[in-house]
Amino acid sequence: MCAWLLGLKAIGYVDMVMMVLKSLVFPVLAGGGVIALSWLLPPLKKWTWLGAWAFGLAISVAVFGSWIAENGVPRVPVESREQWIGILAFLAAIYAALAALTGSREFPVPQITAILAGGLVALTPLIDGWSGGKGRTMFADMEVADQVALGLAIGLGYLALLGVAERRKGITLPFSFAIAFTGLALLADDAGWISMTFAIAAAAGTAFIAGIVARFGGSPSIGRGGLLATCVLLTVLPVATYRQAYHEIPWWAILLVAGAPLVLLPLEIKVMEKMPPWSQALLRIVCVAILVGLGLVFGLSGGQAGDEMMSIYQ
């Protein structure tokens, strides 16, 4: 009897290890591999477009790979709301490629890119609904106005951080985004949504690897492509977590975590330029970490797993 129970335990541990490998470790390795090849391999480093796309492609690959490992390949038209996560992770990689193609072009190219990216996210559920999909919005309890706000948040976030992304090369943005994604993963875990926890953690791990690679790879920029893909994921993933699984969390707490990188905007001041580069980067990253920490303090203490919301997947 004891041997039988031990055997069941062993099977459980094996299943758990395999789940972590396929849903977290392998996606992070895939995303990290994209970053390492693009930013460190001399022949590929010469491709400016690839460098500007690499970060966005890497985190999109990590999130998409993690999500399909748990939920399978999403179908269009969608059959259940959680499939939107995989679809938008795939679209984020395409957005990143298109944004990277814009190079350093000025007005109105970035604005048009933001409108197209945000507008497509806002309109996709409507198109899917017309083709027999789930309906007019992506996630539970959302109205059309909420869907439009989702698209606006993506576009405005991209435009707001565009200057920072073009000026701050190296570790600042990768580590800042890694911290924000880590905070969102902790909120998803507290909500009891394991698939979302792995997907966001995969993005966090990939961004962390990108920060390390940037440190030793000549301080590359995440580029417009990397920024746009990140804005899509930093907007969609917390909204999905809140709407589908975690209604008890204060909305402003999750916004504080997801929007923490916006603190980099007021830090673009001349006083900072007088500091050594390493201390500038450290101060910026610490400020992002402080906001994420505050969001977690209020979010983790104020919310609880929404079993009723999660029941829509059963």
C-alpha positions as YAML, in Angstrom:
chain: A
units: angstrom
residues:
- id: 1
  name: MET
  ca: [0.00, 0.00, 0.00]
- id: 2
  name: CYS
  ca: [2.79, 2.40, 0.96]
- id: 3
  name: ALA
  ca: [4.66, 1.54, -2.22]
- id: 4
  name: TRP
  ca: [1.50, 2.28, -4.24]
- id: 5
  name: LEU
  ca: [1.06, 5.65, -2.57]
- id: 6
  name: LEU
  ca: [4.70, 6.48, -3.12]
- id: 7
  name: GLY
  ca: [4.25, 5.55, -6.76]
- id: 8
  name: LEU
  ca: [1.30, 7.93, -7.09]
- id: 9
  name: LYS
  ca: [3.33, 10.67, -5.44]
- id: 10
  name: ALA
  ca: [6.19, 10.05, -7.83]
- id: 11
  name: ILE
  ca: [3.81, 10.26, -10.79]
- id: 12
  name: GLY
  ca: [2.43, 13.51, -9.41]
- id: 13
  name: TYR
  ca: [5.92, 14.98, -9.05]
- id: 14
  name: VAL
  ca: [6.85, 13.88, -12.56]
- id: 15
  name: ASP
  ca: [3.70, 15.48, -13.97]
- id: 16
  name: MET
  ca: [4.40, 18.67, -12.07]
- id: 17
  name: VAL
  ca: [8.00, 18.82, -13.29]
- id: 18
  name: MET
  ca: [6.89, 18.18, -16.87]
- id: 19
  name: MET
  ca: [4.27, 20.91, -16.60]
- id: 20
  name: VAL
  ca: [6.85, 23.43, -15.37]
- id: 21
  name: LEU
  ca: [9.27, 22.40, -18.12]
- id: 22
  name: LYS
  ca: [6.83, 22.67, -21.01]
- id: 23
  name: SER
  ca: [4.89, 25.70, -19.73]
- id: 24
  name: LEU
  ca: [7.73, 27.79, -18.31]
- id: 25
  name: VAL
  ca: [11.28, 26.55, -18.79]
- id: 26
  name: PHE
  ca: [11.09, 25.65, -22.50]
- id: 27
  name: PRO
  ca: [9.22, 28.85, -23.49]
- id: 28
  name: VAL
  ca: [11.75, 30.97, -21.58]
- id: 29
  name: LEU
  ca: [14.62, 29.13, -23.26]
- id: 30
  name: ALA
  ca: [12.98, 29.69, -26.65]
- id: 31
  name: GLY
  ca: [12.48, 33.40, -26.01]
- id: 32
  name: GLY
  ca: [15.93, 33.77, -24.50]
- id: 33
  name: GLY
  ca: [17.41, 31.96, -27.48]
- id: 34
  name: VAL
  ca: [15.83, 34.46, -29.87]
- id: 35
  name: ILE
  ca: [17.33, 37.32, -27.86]
- id: 36
  name: ALA
  ca: [20.77, 35.75, -27.55]
- id: 37
  name: LEU
  ca: [21.03, 34.94, -31.26]
- id: 38
  name: SER
  ca: [19.78, 38.34, -32.39]
- id: 39
  name: TRP
  ca: [21.77, 40.49, -29.97]
- id: 40
  name: LEU
  ca: [25.00, 38.47, -29.58]
- id: 41
  name: LEU
  ca: [25.66, 36.63, -32.85]
- id: 42
  name: PRO
  ca: [27.84, 38.97, -34.97]
- id: 43
  name: PRO
  ca: [26.21, 38.25, -38.37]
- id: 44
  name: LEU
  ca: [22.71, 38.84, -36.96]
- id: 45
  name: LYS
  ca: [23.72, 41.92, -34.95]
- id: 46
  name: LYS
  ca: [24.26, 43.70, -38.27]
- id: 47
  name: TRP
  ca: [20.54, 43.42, -39.09]
- id: 48
  name: THR
  ca: [19.10, 46.53, -37.48]
- id: 49
  name: TRP
  ca: [15.54, 45.45, -38.17]
- id: 50
  name: LEU
  ca: [16.08, 42.09, -36.49]
- id: 51
  name: GLY
  ca: [17.54, 43.76, -33.42]
- id: 52
  name: ALA
  ca: [14.50, 46.04, -33.16]
- id: 53
  name: TRP
  ca: [12.17, 43.04, -33.52]
- id: 54
  name: ALA
  ca: [14.04, 40.55, -31.33]
- id: 55
  name: PHE
  ca: [12.73, 41.58, -27.92]
- id: 56
  name: GLY
  ca: [9.11, 41.69, -29.07]
- id: 57
  name: LEU
  ca: [9.44, 38.39, -30.89]
- id: 58
  name: ALA
  ca: [11.11, 36.77, -27.89]
- id: 59
  name: ILE
  ca: [8.46, 37.62, -25.29]
- id: 60
  name: SER
  ca: [5.67, 36.83, -27.76]
- id: 61
  name: VAL
  ca: [7.20, 33.43, -28.47]
- id: 62
  name: ALA
  ca: [7.55, 32.77, -24.73]
- id: 63
  name: VAL
  ca: [3.94, 33.71, -23.92]
- id: 64
  name: PHE
  ca: [2.50, 31.92, -26.95]
- id: 65
  name: GLY
  ca: [4.56, 28.78, -26.29]
- id: 66
  name: SER
  ca: [3.60, 28.72, -22.63]
- id: 67
  name: TRP
  ca: [-0.07, 29.27, -23.38]
- id: 68
  name: ILE
  ca: [-0.44, 26.58, -26.05]
- id: 69
  name: ALA
  ca: [1.43, 24.11, -23.83]
- id: 70
  name: GLU
  ca: [-1.42, 24.41, -21.33]
- id: 71
  name: ASN
  ca: [-4.39, 25.23, -23.55]
- id: 72
  name: GLY
  ca: [-3.57, 24.05, -27.05]
- id: 73
  name: VAL
  ca: [-3.38, 26.07, -30.26]
- id: 74
  name: PRO
  ca: [-6.13, 28.73, -30.37]
- id: 75
  name: ARG
  ca: [-8.77, 28.46, -33.06]
- id: 76
  name: VAL
  ca: [-10.49, 31.17, -35.07]
- id: 77
  name: PRO
  ca: [-13.32, 31.86, -34.58]
- id: 78
  name: VAL
  ca: [-12.67, 31.45, -30.88]
- id: 79
  name: GLU
  ca: [-14.57, 28.79, -28.95]
- id: 80
  name: SER
  ca: [-13.74, 30.08, -25.46]
- id: 81
  name: ARG
  ca: [-12.48, 33.40, -24.18]
- id: 82
  name: GLU
  ca: [-9.11, 32.18, -22.93]
- id: 83
  name: GLN
  ca: [-8.11, 31.50, -26.54]
- id: 84
  name: TRP
  ca: [-7.70, 35.24, -27.00]
- id: 85
  name: ILE
  ca: [-4.52, 35.09, -24.93]
- id: 86
  name: GLY
  ca: [-2.79, 32.85, -27.45]
- id: 87
  name: ILE
  ca: [-4.15, 34.83, -30.40]
- id: 88
  name: LEU
  ca: [-2.96, 38.15, -29.03]
- id: 89
  name: ALA
  ca: [0.47, 36.74, -28.14]
- id: 90
  name: PHE
  ca: [0.77, 35.69, -31.80]
- id: 91
  name: LEU
  ca: [-0.44, 39.10, -32.99]
- id: 92
  name: ALA
  ca: [2.07, 40.81, -30.68]
- id: 93
  name: ALA
  ca: [4.92, 39.21, -32.63]
- id: 94
  name: ILE
  ca: [3.44, 40.49, -35.90]
- id: 95
  name: TYR
  ca: [2.96, 43.96, -34.42]
- id: 96
  name: ALA
  ca: [6.58, 43.90, -33.31]
- id: 97
  name: ALA
  ca: [7.78, 43.06, -36.82]
- id: 98
  name: LEU
  ca: [5.73, 45.85, -38.38]
- id: 99
  name: ALA
  ca: [6.77, 48.43, -35.77]
- id: 100
  name: ALA
  ca: [10.43, 47.47, -36.23]
- id: 101
  name: LEU
  ca: [10.07, 48.23, -39.94]
- id: 102
  name: THR
  ca: [9.23, 51.86, -39.16]
- id: 103
  name: GLY
  ca: [12.81, 52.44, -38.00]
- id: 104
  name: SER
  ca: [13.28, 55.96, -36.68]
- id: 105
  name: ARG
  ca: [10.61, 57.59, -38.84]
- id: 106
  name: GLU
  ca: [8.89, 60.50, -37.18]
- id: 107
  name: PHE
  ca: [5.34, 61.88, -37.20]
- id: 108
  name: PRO
  ca: [2.92, 60.51, -38.25]
- id: 109
  name: VAL
  ca: [4.40, 57.01, -38.57]
- id: 110
  name: PRO
  ca: [4.46, 56.13, -34.82]
- id: 111
  name: GLN
  ca: [0.97, 57.56, -34.35]
- id: 112
  name: ILE
  ca: [-0.41, 55.56, -37.28]
- id: 113
  name: THR
  ca: [1.29, 52.42, -35.90]
- id: 114
  name: ALA
  ca: [-0.31, 52.99, -32.50]
- id: 115
  name: ILE
  ca: [-3.76, 53.55, -34.03]
- id: 116
  name: LEU
  ca: [-3.53, 50.43, -36.18]
- id: 117
  name: ALA
  ca: [-2.26, 48.21, -33.34]
- id: 118
  name: GLY
  ca: [-4.75, 49.44, -30.76]
- id: 119
  name: GLY
  ca: [-7.59, 49.58, -33.26]
- id: 120
  name: LEU
  ca: [-7.07, 46.00, -34.39]
- id: 121
  name: VAL
  ca: [-7.17, 44.76, -30.79]
- id: 122
  name: ALA
  ca: [-10.38, 46.72, -30.22]
- id: 123
  name: LEU
  ca: [-12.07, 45.51, -33.43]
- id: 124
  name: THR
  ca: [-10.91, 41.87, -33.55]
- id: 125
  name: PRO
  ca: [-13.69, 40.52, -31.26]
- id: 126
  name: LEU
  ca: [-16.30, 42.25, -33.42]
- id: 127
  name: ILE
  ca: [-14.91, 40.63, -36.55]
- id: 128
  name: ASP
  ca: [-14.70, 37.29, -34.77]
- id: 129
  name: GLY
  ca: [-18.31, 37.66, -33.59]
- id: 130
  name: TRP
  ca: [-19.48, 38.22, -37.13]
- id: 131
  name: SER
  ca: [-17.74, 34.99, -38.17]
- id: 132
  name: GLY
  ca: [-19.46, 32.95, -35.47]
- id: 133
  name: GLY
  ca: [-17.05, 33.48, -32.58]
- id: 134
  name: LYS
  ca: [-17.64, 34.18, -28.89]
- id: 135
  name: GLY
  ca: [-18.99, 37.71, -29.20]
- id: 136
  name: ARG
  ca: [-18.17, 41.39, -29.28]
- id: 137
  name: THR
  ca: [-15.63, 41.51, -26.45]
- id: 138
  name: MET
  ca: [-12.63, 39.43, -25.48]
- id: 139
  name: PHE
  ca: [-13.15, 38.77, -21.80]
- id: 140
  name: ALA
  ca: [-15.94, 38.29, -19.29]
- id: 141
  name: ASP
  ca: [-18.10, 41.23, -18.20]
- id: 142
  name: MET
  ca: [-16.55, 43.58, -20.76]
- id: 143
  name: GLU
  ca: [-18.61, 46.05, -22.74]
- id: 144
  name: VAL
  ca: [-17.69, 47.40, -26.16]
- id: 145
  name: ALA
  ca: [-16.42, 50.56, -24.42]
- id: 146
  name: ASP
  ca: [-14.05, 48.40, -22.36]
- id: 147
  name: GLN
  ca: [-12.79, 46.77, -25.53]
- id: 148
  name: VAL
  ca: [-12.13, 50.18, -27.08]
- id: 149
  name: ALA
  ca: [-10.34, 51.28, -23.88]
- id: 150
  name: LEU
  ca: [-8.12, 48.20, -24.18]
- id: 151
  name: GLY
  ca: [-7.05, 49.26, -27.66]
- id: 152
  name: LEU
  ca: [-6.51, 52.86, -26.53]
- id: 153
  name: ALA
  ca: [-4.31, 51.73, -23.64]
- id: 154
  name: ILE
  ca: [-2.08, 49.81, -26.03]
- id: 155
  name: GLY
  ca: [-1.73, 52.70, -28.46]
- id: 156
  name: LEU
  ca: [-1.21, 55.38, -25.81]
- id: 157
  name: GLY
  ca: [1.24, 53.26, -23.85]
- id: 158
  name: TYR
  ca: [3.29, 52.73, -27.00]
- id: 159
  name: LEU
  ca: [3.40, 56.43, -27.82]
- id: 160
  name: ALA
  ca: [4.14, 57.42, -24.22]
- id: 161
  name: LEU
  ca: [7.17, 55.15, -23.87]
- id: 162
  name: LEU
  ca: [8.46, 55.47, -27.43]
- id: 163
  name: GLY
  ca: [10.93, 58.22, -26.57]
- id: 164
  name: VAL
  ca: [12.20, 56.30, -23.57]
- id: 165
  name: ALA
  ca: [12.67, 53.14, -25.65]
- id: 166
  name: GLU
  ca: [14.69, 55.02, -28.25]
- id: 167
  name: ARG
  ca: [16.91, 56.79, -25.69]
- id: 168
  name: ARG
  ca: [17.38, 54.10, -23.04]
- id: 169
  name: LYS
  ca: [19.43, 51.29, -24.50]
- id: 170
  name: GLY
  ca: [20.80, 48.39, -22.50]
- id: 171
  name: ILE
  ca: [19.34, 46.96, -19.31]
- id: 172
  name: THR
  ca: [16.84, 49.62, -18.22]
- id: 173
  name: LEU
  ca: [13.75, 48.59, -20.19]
- id: 174
  name: PRO
  ca: [14.29, 44.80, -20.22]
- id: 175
  name: PHE
  ca: [14.70, 44.67, -16.44]
- id: 176
  name: SER
  ca: [11.86, 47.14, -15.88]
- id: 177
  name: PHE
  ca: [9.51, 45.02, -17.96]
- id: 178
  name: ALA
  ca: [10.77, 41.85, -16.27]
- id: 179
  name: ILE
  ca: [9.83, 43.31, -12.87]
- id: 180
  name: ALA
  ca: [6.37, 44.36, -14.09]
- id: 181
  name: PHE
  ca: [5.69, 40.93, -15.59]
- id: 182
  name: THR
  ca: [6.89, 39.26, -12.39]
- id: 183
  name: GLY
  ca: [4.39, 41.29, -10.38]
- id: 184
  name: LEU
  ca: [1.58, 40.34, -12.75]
- id: 185
  name: ALA
  ca: [2.58, 36.66, -12.51]
- id: 186
  name: LEU
  ca: [2.29, 36.83, -8.72]
- id: 187
  name: LEU
  ca: [-1.20, 38.33, -9.03]
- id: 188
  name: ALA
  ca: [-2.25, 35.62, -11.49]
- id: 189
  name: ASP
  ca: [-0.88, 32.97, -9.14]
- id: 190
  name: ASP
  ca: [-2.81, 34.48, -6.24]
- id: 191
  name: ALA
  ca: [-5.91, 34.32, -8.43]
- id: 192
  name: GLY
  ca: [-5.35, 30.60, -8.90]
- id: 193
  name: TRP
  ca: [-4.99, 30.81, -12.69]
- id: 194
  name: ILE
  ca: [-1.99, 28.58, -13.30]
- id: 195
  name: SER
  ca: [-1.95, 28.88, -17.10]
- id: 196
  name: MET
  ca: [-1.83, 32.66, -16.91]
- id: 197
  name: THR
  ca: [0.80, 32.51, -14.17]
- id: 198
  name: PHE
  ca: [3.09, 30.44, -16.39]
- id: 199
  name: ALA
  ca: [2.48, 32.62, -19.45]
- id: 200
  name: ILE
  ca: [3.29, 35.87, -17.65]
- id: 201
  name: ALA
  ca: [6.23, 34.29, -15.83]
- id: 202
  name: ALA
  ca: [7.58, 33.19, -19.22]
- id: 203
  name: ALA
  ca: [7.46, 36.81, -20.37]
- id: 204
  name: ALA
  ca: [9.21, 37.90, -17.17]
- id: 205
  name: GLY
  ca: [11.94, 35.28, -17.55]
- id: 206
  name: THR
  ca: [12.54, 36.20, -21.18]
- id: 207
  name: ALA
  ca: [12.75, 39.91, -20.36]
- id: 208
  name: PHE
  ca: [15.20, 39.12, -17.56]
- id: 209
  name: ILE
  ca: [17.41, 37.15, -19.97]
- id: 210
  name: ALA
  ca: [17.21, 40.07, -22.38]
- id: 211
  name: GLY
  ca: [18.51, 42.35, -19.65]
- id: 212
  name: ILE
  ca: [21.48, 40.08, -19.03]
- id: 213
  name: VAL
  ca: [22.20, 39.77, -22.76]
- id: 214
  name: ALA
  ca: [21.95, 43.55, -23.15]
- id: 215
  name: ARG
  ca: [24.51, 44.00, -20.38]
- id: 216
  name: PHE
  ca: [27.10, 41.99, -22.30]
- id: 217
  name: GLY
  ca: [25.88, 42.55, -25.85]
- id: 218
  name: GLY
  ca: [26.77, 46.18, -26.41]
- id: 219
  name: SER
  ca: [23.63, 47.69, -24.86]
- id: 220
  name: PRO
  ca: [21.17, 47.08, -27.72]
- id: 221
  name: SER
  ca: [17.77, 48.77, -27.82]
- id: 222
  name: ILE
  ca: [14.50, 46.87, -27.56]
- id: 223
  name: GLY
  ca: [13.38, 49.04, -30.46]
- id: 224
  name: ARG
  ca: [9.92, 50.00, -31.51]
- id: 225
  name: GLY
  ca: [9.04, 46.39, -32.18]
- id: 226
  name: GLY
  ca: [9.95, 45.28, -28.70]
- id: 227
  name: LEU
  ca: [8.07, 48.16, -27.14]
- id: 228
  name: LEU
  ca: [4.84, 47.58, -29.08]
- id: 229
  name: ALA
  ca: [4.73, 43.85, -28.33]
- id: 230
  name: THR
  ca: [5.37, 44.57, -24.66]
- id: 231
  name: CYS
  ca: [2.59, 47.18, -24.55]
- id: 232
  name: VAL
  ca: [0.16, 44.63, -26.02]
- id: 233
  name: LEU
  ca: [1.07, 41.96, -23.47]
- id: 234
  name: LEU
  ca: [1.33, 44.31, -20.47]
- id: 235
  name: THR
  ca: [-2.18, 45.54, -21.29]
- id: 236
  name: VAL
  ca: [-3.99, 42.37, -22.33]
- id: 237
  name: LEU
  ca: [-2.63, 39.88, -19.78]
- id: 238
  name: PRO
  ca: [-3.61, 41.84, -16.63]
- id: 239
  name: VAL
  ca: [-7.00, 42.74, -18.10]
- id: 240
  name: ALA
  ca: [-7.64, 39.06, -18.84]
- id: 241
  name: THR
  ca: [-6.55, 38.11, -15.32]
- id: 242
  name: TYR
  ca: [-8.80, 40.73, -13.76]
- id: 243
  name: ARG
  ca: [-11.85, 40.00, -15.89]
- id: 244
  name: GLN
  ca: [-11.62, 36.24, -15.96]
- id: 245
  name: ALA
  ca: [-10.25, 35.31, -12.57]
- id: 246
  name: TYR
  ca: [-9.65, 38.09, -10.10]
- id: 247
  name: HIS
  ca: [-12.56, 40.49, -9.71]
- id: 248
  name: GLU
  ca: [-11.78, 41.11, -6.04]
- id: 249
  name: ILE
  ca: [-8.48, 42.85, -6.66]
- id: 250
  name: PRO
  ca: [-8.62, 46.67, -6.63]
- id: 251
  name: TRP
  ca: [-8.40, 47.75, -10.26]
- id: 252
  name: TRP
  ca: [-5.90, 50.45, -9.42]
- id: 253
  name: ALA
  ca: [-3.54, 47.91, -7.81]
- id: 254
  name: ILE
  ca: [-3.25, 45.84, -10.96]
- id: 255
  name: LEU
  ca: [-2.94, 49.06, -12.96]
- id: 256
  name: LEU
  ca: [-0.08, 50.12, -10.69]
- id: 257
  name: VAL
  ca: [1.78, 46.89, -11.42]
- id: 258
  name: ALA
  ca: [1.14, 46.81, -15.17]
- id: 259
  name: GLY
  ca: [1.74, 50.53, -15.60]
- id: 260
  name: ALA
  ca: [4.85, 50.72, -13.40]
- id: 261
  name: PRO
  ca: [7.22, 51.22, -16.39]
- id: 262
  name: LEU
  ca: [5.48, 54.56, -17.04]
- id: 263
  name: VAL
  ca: [7.42, 55.94, -14.06]
- id: 264
  name: LEU
  ca: [10.37, 56.07, -16.46]
- id: 265
  name: LEU
  ca: [8.76, 59.09, -18.14]
- id: 266
  name: PRO
  ca: [9.24, 61.65, -15.31]
- id: 267
  name: LEU
  ca: [12.77, 60.31, -14.81]
- id: 268
  name: GLU
  ca: [13.79, 61.65, -18.22]
- id: 269
  name: ILE
  ca: [15.24, 64.79, -16.66]
- id: 270
  name: LYS
  ca: [18.59, 66.57, -17.03]
- id: 271
  name: VAL
  ca: [19.54, 65.93, -13.42]
- id: 272
  name: MET
  ca: [19.66, 62.22, -14.14]
- id: 273
  name: GLU
  ca: [22.09, 62.77, -17.00]
- id: 274
  name: LYS
  ca: [24.72, 64.01, -14.54]
- id: 275
  name: MET
  ca: [24.81, 60.60, -12.86]
- id: 276
  name: PRO
  ca: [26.96, 57.68, -14.08]
- id: 277
  name: PRO
  ca: [25.13, 55.47, -16.62]
- id: 278
  name: TRP
  ca: [24.99, 52.48, -14.28]
- id: 279
  name: SER
  ca: [23.43, 54.52, -11.46]
- id: 280
  name: GLN
  ca: [20.88, 56.04, -13.85]
- id: 281
  name: ALA
  ca: [19.78, 52.60, -14.95]
- id: 282
  name: LEU
  ca: [19.70, 51.29, -11.37]
- id: 283
  name: LEU
  ca: [17.61, 54.21, -10.12]
- id: 284
  name: ARG
  ca: [15.10, 53.82, -12.92]
- id: 285
  name: ILE
  ca: [14.76, 50.08, -12.34]
- id: 286
  name: VAL
  ca: [14.38, 50.57, -8.59]
- id: 287
  name: CYS
  ca: [11.58, 53.10, -9.13]
- id: 288
  name: VAL
  ca: [9.72, 50.58, -11.29]
- id: 289
  name: ALA
  ca: [10.25, 47.92, -8.63]
- id: 290
  name: ILE
  ca: [8.85, 50.21, -5.93]
- id: 291
  name: LEU
  ca: [5.62, 50.79, -7.85]
- id: 292
  name: VAL
  ca: [5.26, 47.08, -8.57]
- id: 293
  name: GLY
  ca: [5.85, 46.33, -4.91]
- id: 294
  name: LEU
  ca: [3.16, 48.81, -3.86]
- id: 295
  name: GLY
  ca: [0.71, 47.28, -6.31]
- id: 296
  name: LEU
  ca: [1.41, 43.82, -4.91]
- id: 297
  name: VAL
  ca: [0.98, 44.97, -1.32]
- id: 298
  name: PHE
  ca: [-2.53, 46.24, -2.03]
- id: 299
  name: GLY
  ca: [-3.39, 43.64, -4.69]
- id: 300
  name: LEU
  ca: [-2.38, 40.48, -2.87]
- id: 301
  name: SER
  ca: [-3.99, 41.58, 0.38]
- id: 302
  name: GLY
  ca: [-7.17, 42.88, -1.22]
- id: 303
  name: GLY
  ca: [-8.06, 40.09, -3.63]
- id: 304
  name: GLN
  ca: [-8.90, 36.44, -3.58]
- id: 305
  name: ALA
  ca: [-9.25, 33.76, -6.20]
- id: 306
  name: GLY
  ca: [-12.43, 34.15, -8.15]
- id: 307
  name: ASP
  ca: [-13.71, 30.57, -8.31]
- id: 308
  name: GLU
  ca: [-16.98, 31.68, -9.84]
- id: 309
  name: MET
  ca: [-15.17, 33.47, -12.65]
- id: 310
  name: MET
  ca: [-12.86, 30.55, -13.30]
- id: 311
  name: SER
  ca: [-15.82, 28.24, -13.58]
- id: 312
  name: ILE
  ca: [-16.47, 29.56, -17.09]
- id: 313
  name: TYR
  ca: [-13.61, 27.36, -18.25]
- id: 314
  name: GLN
  ca: [-15.04, 24.18, -16.74]
...
